[in-house]
């Protein structure tokens, strides 16, 4: 099993350069798709630097310069606007939470690189996305919803995202970039795009989820779930979304949306921590958990438990009615031969 310990290896000059590069020129605008984000949605509440990102994205997507009623593209768009927003949020996270700088997880003989968001066209032609991140720390970012949420997860779970990048590189070194991705990279991709984490101080809740026992995992222990808007120090369970594609899909919530989840057991004191401290702990726990999972020779995406995401208590008003969970199309009885 590999270590998930991170150490800073780059000089303060790199951080200074990032500060300069992350200055956002004005005026800029974003297309109207960004205005559809409900920043008050409970599944977004855990994202790092949420207040800053939500304010900036709302302002840029509502800009008068973004009036495309004529069918013309706004002249003030930049291919770096989302990258610049994320870089500023990255610096604010470092300052506000006094964290170690977010960086890559290097393979043996390599060094870590500080993370930085760059425009998609900074990715050299013919070079793989994961390889570029691993060898430079630069995360290619497009001006779309998918990459905004991807960057938000890098901000919130940098150690786990770096670990997934590490395993991508490890598998590419072993197998090459062929047509078949293999079980490890399939599992990484499923969790990276569509993952969620059930954190619980009550093991029976996690066991019930894995066993497709919706009553035992989501209905009966409803009062034990943390509330996204009103922290409950006495809570015993919470769900945090990791998959950026899932966050994008939740712009238009549908009952059938189902996450691929993993379960992490914590002490009860976890839920009494301030959110920033809780997420920093969870990032390390999750990196360790994914390290353990991905190092298994027989790893498969089927080891990630299905979780109908709108069934999470306090995520959707309609699930306050127990009959919400009687929809057998969404809340299914389980797989055969899961083991």
C-alpha positions in Angstrom: 0.0 0.0 0.0 1.3 3.4 -0.9 1.6 6.3 1.5 -0.8 9.3 1.3 1.7 11.7 3.0 2.3 15.0 1.2 5.2 17.3 1.6 5.9 20.7 0.1 8.7 20.7 -2.4 8.4 23.9 -4.4 9.6 27.4 -3.4 7.4 30.3 -2.3 8.2 31.9 -5.6 5.8 29.5 -7.2 3.0 30.6 -4.9 3.8 34.2 -5.7 3.5 33.5 -9.4 0.2 31.8 -8.9 -1.0 34.9 -7.1 -0.1 37.1 -10.1 -1.5 34.7 -12.6 -4.8 34.3 -10.8 -5.7 38.0 -11.0 -9.0 38.1 -12.9 -9.2 40.8 -15.6 -12.4 42.7 -15.9 -14.8 42.7 -17.6 -15.4 39.1 -18.3 -18.5 37.0 -18.6 -19.7 33.3 -18.5 -22.4 31.8 -20.6 -25.9 31.4 -19.3 -25.5 27.8 -18.3 -23.7 28.9 -15.2 -26.7 30.9 -14.1 -28.6 27.6 -13.6 -26.5 26.6 -10.7 -28.5 26.6 -7.4 -25.6 27.4 -5.0 -27.9 26.8 -2.0 -28.4 23.2 -3.0 -27.6 20.9 0.0 -25.2 18.8 -2.0 -23.0 21.9 -2.7 -22.7 23.0 0.9 -19.4 21.2 1.6 -17.4 22.7 -1.3 -14.3 24.7 -0.3 -14.5 28.4 -0.9 -18.2 28.1 -1.9 -19.1 31.7 -1.0 -16.4 33.1 -3.2 -17.0 30.8 -6.2 -20.8 31.3 -6.0 -20.6 35.0 -5.9 -18.1 35.3 -8.8 -19.9 32.8 -11.0 -23.2 34.5 -10.4 -21.8 37.9 -11.2 -20.0 36.7 -14.4 -23.0 34.7 -15.6 -25.4 37.6 -15.1 -23.2 40.2 -16.6 -24.8 42.5 -19.1 -21.9 41.7 -21.4 -23.3 38.2 -21.6 -26.5 39.1 -23.3 -26.5 36.6 -26.1 -30.1 37.4 -27.3 -28.6 38.3 -30.7 -27.1 34.9 -31.0 -23.6 36.3 -30.9 -20.9 35.1 -28.4 -19.9 37.7 -25.8 -16.8 39.5 -26.9 -15.5 39.5 -23.3 -15.3 35.8 -22.7 -11.8 34.4 -21.9 -10.7 30.8 -22.1 -9.0 31.2 -18.7 -11.9 32.6 -16.6 -12.8 29.4 -14.7 -9.1 28.5 -14.2 -8.5 32.0 -12.8 -11.5 31.8 -10.5 -10.3 28.4 -9.2 -6.7 29.7 -8.7 -8.0 32.5 -6.6 -10.1 30.1 -4.5 -7.1 27.8 -4.2 -5.1 30.7 -2.7 -7.9 31.7 -0.4 -8.2 28.1 0.8 -4.5 28.1 1.7 -4.8 31.4 3.6 -8.1 30.8 5.3 -7.6 27.2 6.4 -3.8 27.4 6.9 -3.4 24.1 5.0 -0.4 22.8 3.3 -0.3 23.8 -0.4 -2.3 21.4 -2.5 0.0 19.3 -4.7 0.4 16.2 -6.7 1.3 12.8 -5.3 4.5 11.8 -7.0 5.6 8.3 -8.0 8.9 7.0 -6.9 11.8 9.1 -8.2 9.5 12.0 -9.1 8.7 15.2 -7.1 5.5 16.7 -6.1 4.1 19.8 -8.0 1.9 22.5 -6.6 -1.5 22.5 -8.1 -2.6 25.2 -10.5 -5.5 25.6 -12.9 -4.7 26.5 -16.5 -6.6 26.9 -19.7 -7.3 23.7 -21.7 -5.1 24.9 -24.5 -2.1 24.8 -22.2 -2.3 21.0 -22.5 0.3 20.1 -25.2 -1.1 18.3 -28.2 -0.7 14.5 -27.8 -0.1 14.6 -24.1 -2.5 12.9 -21.8 -4.6 14.9 -19.3 -3.5 12.8 -16.3 0.2 12.8 -17.3 0.2 16.6 -17.7 -1.2 17.0 -14.2 1.2 14.5 -12.6 4.3 16.0 -14.3 3.5 19.7 -14.0 0.7 20.2 -11.3 -1.3 22.1 -14.0 -4.9 21.1 -14.3 -6.4 21.8 -17.8 -9.7 23.6 -17.3 -12.4 24.6 -19.8 -15.0 27.2 -19.3 -17.8 24.8 -18.7 -19.8 23.5 -15.8 -18.1 20.1 -15.8 -14.7 21.6 -15.2 -15.9 24.2 -12.7 -17.2 21.3 -10.5 -14.1 19.3 -11.2 -12.0 22.2 -9.9 -14.3 22.5 -6.9 -13.6 18.9 -5.9 -9.8 19.5 -6.3 -10.2 22.4 -3.9 -12.2 20.3 -1.4 -10.5 16.9 -1.6 -7.0 17.7 -3.0 -5.3 14.7 -1.4 -7.8 12.2 -2.7 -7.8 13.7 -6.2 -4.0 13.6 -6.2 -4.1 10.0 -5.2 -6.5 9.1 -8.0 -4.1 10.8 -10.4 -1.2 8.8 -8.9 -3.0 5.5 -9.6 -3.9 6.6 -13.1 -0.2 7.1 -13.8 0.7 3.9 -12.0 -1.6 1.9 -14.2 -0.5 3.7 -17.4 3.1 2.8 -16.5 2.1 -0.8 -16.1 -0.3 -1.3 -19.0 0.3 1.6 -21.4 -2.5 3.7 -22.9 -4.4 1.0 -24.7 -8.0 0.5 -25.5 -8.7 -1.3 -22.3 -8.6 0.8 -19.1 -8.5 -2.1 -16.7 -10.3 -2.5 -13.4 -8.2 0.1 -11.4 -8.8 2.9 -13.9 -12.4 2.0 -14.4 -12.9 2.2 -10.6 -11.1 5.5 -10.5 -13.2 7.0 -13.3 -16.5 5.9 -11.8 -15.7 7.3 -8.4 -14.1 10.5 -9.8 -17.1 11.3 -12.0 -19.9 9.9 -9.9 -18.7 9.2 -6.4 -20.1 10.0 -3.0 -18.9 9.3 0.6 -21.1 8.2 3.4 -19.4 9.1 6.7 -20.9 7.6 9.8 -20.2 7.0 13.5 -22.8 4.2 13.4 -21.5 1.2 11.5 -25.0 -0.3 11.0 -25.9 2.6 8.7 -23.0 1.9 6.4 -23.6 -1.8 6.5 -27.3 -1.2 5.6 -26.3 0.9 2.6 -23.9 -1.8 1.3 -26.7 -4.3 1.7 -29.3 -2.3 -0.2 -31.3 -1.9 3.0 -32.8 1.6 2.4 -34.9 1.5 5.5 -31.8 0.8 7.7 -29.5 3.2 5.9 -31.7 6.2 5.0 -35.2 6.0 6.5 -34.9 4.8 10.1 -31.8 6.7 11.0 -33.0 9.9 9.3 -32.6 12.0 12.5 -29.0 10.8 12.8 -28.0 12.5 9.5 -26.3 15.9 9.7 -28.2 18.8 8.2 -26.3 20.7 5.4 -27.6 24.1 6.6 -27.7 23.5 10.3 -24.8 21.6 11.7 -25.7 18.9 14.2 -22.8 18.1 16.6 -24.8 15.0 17.7 -25.1 13.7 14.1 -23.9 10.2 13.3 -24.0 10.3 9.5 -23.5 12.6 6.5 -23.1 12.2 2.8 -20.6 14.3 0.7 -20.5 14.2 -3.1 -17.1 13.7 -4.7 -18.1 13.1 -8.3 -18.0 16.3 -10.4 -20.1 14.9 -13.2 -22.8 14.0 -10.6 -22.7 17.6 -9.3 -23.2 18.8 -12.9 -26.2 16.4 -13.4 -27.7 17.7 -10.1 -28.3 21.1 -11.7 -31.4 19.4 -12.9 -32.2 17.0 -10.1 -33.8 13.7 -11.0 -34.9 11.0 -8.5 -33.1 8.3 -10.5 -29.7 9.8 -10.1 -27.5 7.3 -8.3 -24.0 7.8 -6.9 -21.3 5.2 -6.5 -20.4 5.5 -2.9 -17.9 4.3 -0.3 -18.4 4.2 3.5 -16.0 5.7 6.0 -16.4 5.1 9.7 -15.5 7.9 12.1 -15.7 8.7 15.8 -18.7 10.7 16.9 -16.5 13.7 17.6 -16.0 14.1 13.8 -19.5 15.7 13.5 -18.7 18.3 16.2 -15.8 19.7 14.1 -16.1 22.9 12.1 -16.8 22.1 8.5 -13.4 23.1 7.2 -11.7 20.8 9.8 -14.2 18.0 9.1 -13.4 18.1 5.3 -9.7 18.2 5.9 -9.9 15.1 8.0 -12.3 13.5 5.5 -9.9 14.2 2.6 -7.2 12.2 4.4 -9.6 9.4 5.4 -10.9 9.2 1.9 -7.4 9.2 0.3 -6.5 6.3 2.7 -9.7 4.4 1.8 -9.2 4.8 -1.9 -5.6 3.8 -1.5 -6.7 0.6 0.2 -9.3 -0.1 -2.4 -7.2 0.6 -5.5 -4.3 -1.4 -4.3 -6.4 -4.6 -4.4 -5.7 -6.8 -7.3 -9.4 -7.6 -7.9 -10.7 -4.1 -7.5 -13.9 -3.4 -9.4 -16.4 -0.5 -9.6 -18.9 -2.9 -8.2 -17.2 -2.4 -4.8 -18.7 1.0 -4.8 -22.2 0.9 -3.2 -25.1 2.5 -5.2 -26.7 5.4 -3.4 -29.8 7.2 -4.9 -28.6 10.6 -4.1 -31.9 12.4 -3.6 -32.7 9.8 -1.0 -30.1 11.2 1.4 -31.9 12.8 4.3 -32.2 16.6 4.0 -31.1 16.5 0.4 -34.6 16.6 -1.1 -37.8 17.8 0.5 -39.9 14.9 -0.9 -37.8 12.3 0.9 -39.3 13.4 4.3 -42.2 11.2 3.3 -41.2 7.5 3.8 -43.2 6.5 0.7 -40.5 8.3 -1.3 -38.4 5.2 -0.8 -41.0 2.7 -2.1 -40.1 3.4 -5.7 -38.5 0.0 -6.6 -37.1 1.4 -9.8 -34.8 3.7 -7.9 -34.4 2.0 -4.5 -33.7 -1.5 -5.8 -33.3 -4.7 -3.9 -29.7 -5.3 -4.8 -27.4 -7.2 -7.0 -26.8 -10.9 -7.0 -23.3 -12.2 -6.5 -22.1 -8.8 -5.2 -19.1 -10.4 -3.5 
